[in-house]
Amino acid sequence: MQNETETPLNTSTLVADPAAVVLVVDDEPSICWAFEKMLSQQGHQVLTASSAEEGLSLAEKHSPALVLLDVRLPKEDGISALPKFLAATNNAAVIVMTAFGDLDTAVSAIRNGASDYLIKPFRLADAQRTCRQALRSALDRRSQPATPHPMPSGQQVLVGQSPAMQQAFRQIALVAASDLSVLITGETGTGKELVAAAIHRNSQRADKPYIPISPVALNPDLIESELFGHAKGAFTGATDDRAGLFEQAQGGTILLDEIGDLPLAAQVKLLRVLEQGEYSRVGDLRVRHANVRIIAATNCDLHQSVQQGTFREDLYYRLTGVRIHLPPLRGRPEDIPLLCQHFLSAMDYPGLDAAIDANLIAELQSRPWSGNVRELKNAVQHAAVVARGRALEASDFPPATPARGEALAPSSATLTDSVAAWATQTLATNTQPLTDLHARFLAASEPALLRIAMEYTAGNRAKAAEILGIHRGTLRDRLRAYQMDASNGD
Ligand SMILES: Nc1ncnc2c1ncn2[C@@H]1O[C@H](COP(=O)(O)OP(=O)(O)OP(=O)(O)O)[C@@H](O)[C@H]1O
């Protein structure tokens, strides 16, 4: 991006635009940085990714309104990934970024559904104008009535034949018809967000906005303002009145993902919305009416959070009235063949019927899938790329990740011996019959593992969670449970 000759930014007019989630996919860190700075100054939430694959998983999770997509990316290029971004987002605007002389690519990108393109190197002022126009038309499109009960795109279809998933489907159908708030529980990657989207899509609010919000992705100092809006002068930097996400979702549905991460002050406001259908912007006493259905999701034990004082008890009981639980994938192996077919068919994999044989299915069903359906989806996509059109084999799949708890599985004789000695001694020294040996083992061994991961990442929880292969919220809960949460977070 060229910065020297640009016209000055007119931020006073920009802050009036509604805040949106913007995704920048570029392997040049300087480009990501420049967009992040420019767009976050305008109040947008900016996510960045250095590859199409990483970008797609963020797009699926956060449904950005605008995607800035570079053409030249390390693995899959931007042009071939474009349809996937369009499918993974709800009518996002996609701006394709190309190098000089690559105009033909840009033109074909527009033909394939991109909203606009930018030719590198570009001036900041041009980029700003293009982003603004694209965002406006995307937000307009999103707020316009959609076709009633649109067919879900391949990305949004919930697949499952196990009794547990059939039960979940029944519950979705029942609650969709009502306007009740719902709590969706389940381990990471079990499909909670898909369920929330399905409830919205099948409800009377289907033609109104559906806004998934992840409190951990919001600036903790501004979270109340992001959710409920603020009045001009409410705090330093509040230069204008601003509507929050609840206002943008008016008439529609909000998904509060990882609800356990919501700060206590925002929990109070949320309870008021749930009980009285009212809220006020930060710094503004005027009572506003919220016509929004609230769906919450969590992969942690909210009841434990209540006991630890980090989650309000009244809110807990208000939310747990209707609960849909998604069991882990290892508890419903009969869903694995169907899911594999589904993910391969979404990739238009040739010879679908013969692509996976019974032996391979049995091998996949024996894996622990601690990342659940998300891990299976990534593994199938990985295997399909390696197999390049032939029938898939076990060796095409990435190695199985260890089961929870098995992460501590001994890799050396010394560790094995220590675990065996510990278990023998614990059993021998207990006078009462034991019923919680596994929990005791975790409590004895897990703190050391967490401490090392936290030290290794200099206290950065997001990185530590990545290394451990667990969700950030889970790590936070464990650190809290072991009273190891004095560090700064991320
Ligand atoms: N039953 C299913 N059928 C088809 N795809 C699924 C199913 N369950 C999950 N997926 C896919 O797995 C991925 C993870 O799903 P999702 O984001 O809904 O999980 P989650 O439980 O909300 O995870 P997290 O707690 O980490 O936010 C998505 O790509 C989703 O499309």
The ligand as a Gaussian input file, in Angstrom:
#p B3LYP/6-31G(d) Opt

LIG

0 1
 N      -23.211000     -32.142000      11.703000
 C      -22.418000     -31.475000      10.852000
 N      -22.603000     -31.585000       9.535000
 C      -21.800000     -30.931000       8.662000
 N      -20.771000     -30.136000       9.019000
 C      -20.546000     -29.994000      10.327000
 C      -21.360000     -30.641000      11.313000
 N      -20.893000     -30.297000      12.538000
 C      -19.858000     -29.462000      12.335000
 N      -19.638000     -29.290000      11.008000
 C      -18.567000     -28.464000      10.417000
 O      -17.481000     -28.472000      11.351000
 C      -16.932000     -27.166000      11.506000
 C      -17.070000     -26.709000      12.933000
 O      -18.447000     -26.462000      13.224000
 P      -18.918000     -25.265000      14.172000
 O      -18.088000     -24.037000      13.948000
 O      -20.390000     -25.132000      14.037000
 O      -18.512000     -25.899000      15.590000
 P      -18.605000     -25.234000      17.026000
 O      -19.130000     -26.299000      17.920000
 O      -19.371000     -23.950000      16.956000
 O      -17.072000     -24.974000      17.355000
 P      -16.408000     -23.924000      18.413000
 O      -16.893000     -24.312000      19.778000
 O      -14.933000     -24.161000      18.250000
 O      -16.841000     -22.551000      18.004000
 C      -17.653000     -26.275000      10.519000
 O      -16.885000     -26.207000       9.339000
 C      -18.957000     -26.989000      10.264000
 O      -19.405000     -26.707000       8.971000

